[in-house]
Structure formats: structure tokens, C-alpha cells
Amino acid sequence: MASYDYDLFVIGAGSGGVRAARISAGYGARVAVAEEFRVGGTCVIRGCVPKKLLVYASRFAGEFADAAGFGWTVGESTFNWSALRDAKEKEITRLEGAYGGNLDRSGVEILRTRAEVTGPNSVRLSDGRVVTAERILIATGARPFLPVLPGIELAITSNEIFDLPDLPERVIVVGGGYIAVEFASLLAGLGARTTLLYRGEQILRGFDSDLRDKLAVALSRRGVEICTHADVTAIARDADGLSVTLGDGAILQADAVLYATGRIPNTAGLGLDTAGVALDATGAVKVNAASQTNVPSIYAVGDVTNRAQLTPVAIREGHAFADTVFGKRDSLADHSMIPTAVFTTPELGTVGLTEAEALAAFKAVDVYKTEFRPMRNILAGRDERTFMKVLVDAASDRVLGVHILGEGAGEMIQLVGIPLTMGATKRDFDRTMAVHPTAAEELVTLRTPSERHRS
């Protein structure tokens, strides 16, 4: 029997890699994790966590404005970007320590170095040392994509936005996915004049069409200027900051240009070709349902596989890997029903099929919709409305998808994800007692379909 330095060597200490390492060590495996940046990965250090902290900060301006309707007199308020930035850094440093401490307590060895694969069972560290492992797990995540165009070096990405010395007065955000719309929303909330440029027809491609349209309207009302069919051809520095040239010849001025046009897997320079690991056209590691590559001893989880670039998915994949390989009990991550949220203001929550997907897959679909002005918005004098949609297979009564736009949508959709994963029917929703007065009660009080589709 071959002798190895470790049972498992993980490259990347992000959410997926850390979970896989901890659970594997809990099963008795000898585990090491190599991380060249900071323990915690994109989500903790420069992704979900700091972004959500900034989202919270961006909502206070609206809270101050709404307070008068409830009898409160709020004095003059000012915003200090440096104070927020420093508080954010303090929190992610604490979380980084917590992640490292959890690995230590689990018996995982942390190697703060870059690691490259040199074979099916070997890895070379930055100091030249080569270590061996019975299994290697690639969990290196993804990085922001930047297109090739003149002046692109003047742009920033989600990696840099959190640590800017000052909040730019004028920001152009390029992109139409969830990262782009989240940053456009929070920057506008913090007081920046924000323009969102998207080359497509409508933001949030792949989401339900009603959510896309209604969020675009809501963001516009909250100060985000959305320009669709807008393609950037060049960026240049001039006396007025940065000039952004569009495909139609228009020129926009900004103090910062934030690119959020997708993320690409971090596989360059990892040595995967040396081991014969297959990659797809985007550079993502090809894996089977058990996260195993074409090289039996090498696995991959998280964004580096480009299956679903979401932190909870990476965590679930990492846990399933450890359960299967070291826990000796088959466990697969189910990608068919993934609840997710977009933390704009108002926020969006979605799980299951969009209406277009449901109509393409089922012959009879009932669509339940409701739109209303939430109670708190009435006294606040705010026009913003909450929207909900429930899609049902009329033949089986199974709920196919739920889509929410409004305050608390992220929290609601997490809970809705449980019954949908269990295969809940519309009758199950109907027989659930409502909690009054809440926005969520609308999900269990919808009685008459707004639309009935039959093919």
C-alpha cells in the first residue's frame, strides 16, 4: 500500500475547502489546507460577508427618511466611508480568525502558501517542497472577469471596492448579474451617483421575468440610473476623472468604474494539466455528481467547478465530498433546488423554476401572483411594493417555484426552500396557518390563479 504525507490535501481555504477539510478530519483523515491569501475565501474576505455589511449600511438613509412617518424626528445625518470600511475590516479579520481556529481545533494543518498540483497524488508548495496525498481537493474558487478593452486597467472589481480610500461621488457599474445590481444598489444607498450599464435587454438574466422588470423599476426609483443595451468600448482618465465610451459613441464621466461582468474559475497555474485533469472551455474543473474529476484521486468543489457560483453550494459540495470519501456514506449535493437571494434594496428571493422554465417543462401551469404595499411603507409614505409569485404544476399540484421581491425576501426564501425541496404542493401551502400581520402570510393565502397556462 502506498504511503502518503496526508490522506487529503485541499488547495484553497474558502467556504467549500474549509468545510471539506473539517468534516474529513472529523472522520479521522490526516488533512492539510493550503491558502495563499486569507483563510475564509471570497465569501468571507471580499464577497458575501463584507457586501452584506455594506448593504446594511446603505439602508440607513432610507430608514432615516421613513422615520418621520412614524413620529420620529431625525437630525442631520452624515456618512463616513472610512469608519464603515474599518469596521468591515475588523469583522472579516475576526471571521478569518474564527475559520482558522475551527480548522486548528479540527486537527487540520494550515499551510499559508500557494500550492500547485504536480501529479495525481502530489503537490508542490511555494518553497519548493513536494508533499503527497491520497486525495487532492481543488477548492480555489473564482475571480472577477475583466474584458480586453482600452483602459480596462483603470477599472476596479468586487475585489477592490471594499478597500477604497474614499467613497466615489460618481460610480459606473458595468454588468447585469446579481453582483452588479447589488453593488449598484448599495452604492446608490450610500450616496454615490450610480449608473448601471448592461449590454443586454434587462438586468438579471436567468431570473424570473417579473422579478427582473420590477426590480429594475424599484432600483431606478431609489436612484440607480439603469442603461441597457450599453456596451463599453473604452475607459480613459481625463481632467474630470474617468471617461467611459460606449458603443454608440456616448461618453459618461465617473470617479470609479466597477466591473461585475462575471467570474472565471481559478485554475490557471495550478498544474492541473500536469495531472491530466480535464477542464471545460471556461477553465472550470470538470467533475461528476460526486465532485470527482477524470483523475480518480483528484476532486473539486465550489466555484472552480462553475456548477453554481454560490457559497452555500460550495459548502454543501464540500460536506458531501467528505461524507462520501471519508465518512463512507454516499452523499451528493442536490443542485436541482437552490434557494438564493439578491441583496439589493428592495431585495429579491427566488427558488425553483422561473415562469419561462415552468412553461417549457410542464403542460399545465398555474401562476399565483400578488403585489401590495407593505404596512410599514404606508406610514412611511413610500410607494415601494412587495411582489410574490408562486408557480404550480396543475397536474400534480406540486409547487415549482416561488419568487419574492421586497423587504425580507432573502429570509423568506430560505424557509420556502425547505418545503419546495421536500416536494410540497399548493394544498400544503393552503393548509398552512398564516402569521398575521406579515408579508410572508401572502404565500399561504393565495387562492385564485392569476394565470392558467395550458399547452
Residue, then its C-alpha position, 0 to 999 in steps of 0.5 A: m500500500a502506498s504511503y502518503d504525507y496526508d490522506l487529503f490535501v485541499i488547495g484553497a481555504g474558502s467556504g467549500g475547502v474549509r468545510a471539506a477539510r473539517i468534516s474529513a478530519g472529523y472522520g479521522a483523515r490526516v488533512a492539510v489546507a493550503e491558502e495563499f491569501r486569507v483563510g475564509g475565501t471570497c465569501v468571507i474576505r471580499g464577497c458575501v460577508p463584507k457586501k452584506l455589511l455594506v448593504y446594511a449600511s446603505r439602508f440607513a438613509g432610507e430608514f432615516a427618511d421613513a422615520a418621520g412617518f412614524g413620529w420620529t424626528v431625525g437630525e442631520s445625518t452624515f456618512n463616513w466611508s472610512a469608519l464603515r470600511d474599518a469596521k468591515e475590516k475588523e469583522i472579516t479579520r475576526l471571521e478569518g480568525a474564527y475559520g482558522g481556529n475551527l480548522d486548528r481545533s479540527g486537527v487540520e494543518i494550515l499551510r499559508t502558501r500557494a500550492e500547485v498540483t504536480g501529479p495525481n497524488s502530489v503537490r508542490l508548495s511555494d518553497g519548493r517542497v513536494v508533499t503527497a496525498e491520497r486525495i487532492l481537493i481543488a477548492t480555489g474558487a473564482r475571480p472577477f472577469l475583466p474584458v480586453l478593452p482600452g483602459i480596462e486597467l483603470a477599472i476596479t472589481s468586487n475585489e477592490i471596492f471594499d478597500l477604497p480610500d474614499l467613497p466615489e461621488r460618481v460610480i459606473v457599474v458595468g454588468g447585469g448579474y446579481i453582483a452588479v445590481e447589488f453593488a449598484s444598489l448599495l452604492a446608490g444607498l450610500g450616496a454615490r451617483t450610480t449608473l448601471l450599464y448592461r449590454g443586454e435587454q434587462i438586468l438579471r438574466g436567468f431570473d424570473s421575468d417579473l422579478r427582473d422588470k420590477l426590480a429594475v423599476a424599484l432600483s431606478r426609483r431609489g436612484v440607480e440610473i439603469c442603461t441597457h443595451a450599453d456596451v463599453t468600448a473604452i475607459a480613459r482618465d481625463a481632467d474630470g476623472l474617468s471617461v467611459t465610451l460606449g458603443d454608440g459613441a456616448i461618453l459618461q464621466a465617473d470617479a470609479v468604474l466597477y466591473a461585475t461582468g462575471r467570474i472565471p474559475n481559478t485554475a490557471g497555474l495550478g498544474l492541473d494539466t500536469a495531472g491530466v485533469a480535464l477542464d471545460a472551455t471556461g477553465a472550470v474543473k470538470v467533475n461528476a455528481a460526486s465532485q470527482t474529476n477524470v483523475p480518480s484521486i483528484y476532486a473539486v468543489g465550489d466555484v472552480t467547478n462553475r456548477a453554481q457560483l454560490t457559497p452555500v453550494a460550495i459548502r454543501e459540495g464540500h460536506a458531501f465530498a467528505d461524507t462520501v470519501f471519508g465518512k463512507r456514506d454516499s452523499l451528493a449535493d442536490h443542485s436541482m433546488i437552490p434557494t438564493a437571494v439578491f441583496t439589493t434594496p428592495e431585495l429579491g428571493t427566488v427558488g425553483l423554476t422561473e415562469a419561462e422554465a415552468l412553461a417549457a417543462f410542464k403542460a399545465v401551469d398555474v401562476y399565483k401572483t400578488e403585489f401590495r404595499p407593505m404596512r410599514n411603507i404606508l406610514a412611511g409614505r413610500d410607494e415601494r411594493t412587495f411582489m410574490k409569485v408562486l408557480v404550480d404544476a396543475a397536474s400534480d399540484r406540486v409547487l415549482g417555484v416561488h419568487i419574492l421581491g421586497e423587504g425580507a425576501g432573502e429570509m423568506i426564501q430560505l424557509v420556502g426552500i425547505p418545503l419546495t425541496m421536500g416536494a410540497t404542493k399548493r394544498d400544503f401551502d393552503r393548509t398552512m396557518a398564516v402569521h398575521p400581520t406579515a408579508a410572508e402570510e401572502l404565500v399561504t393565502l393565495r387562492t385564485p390563479s392569476e394565470r392558467h397556462r395550458s399547452 
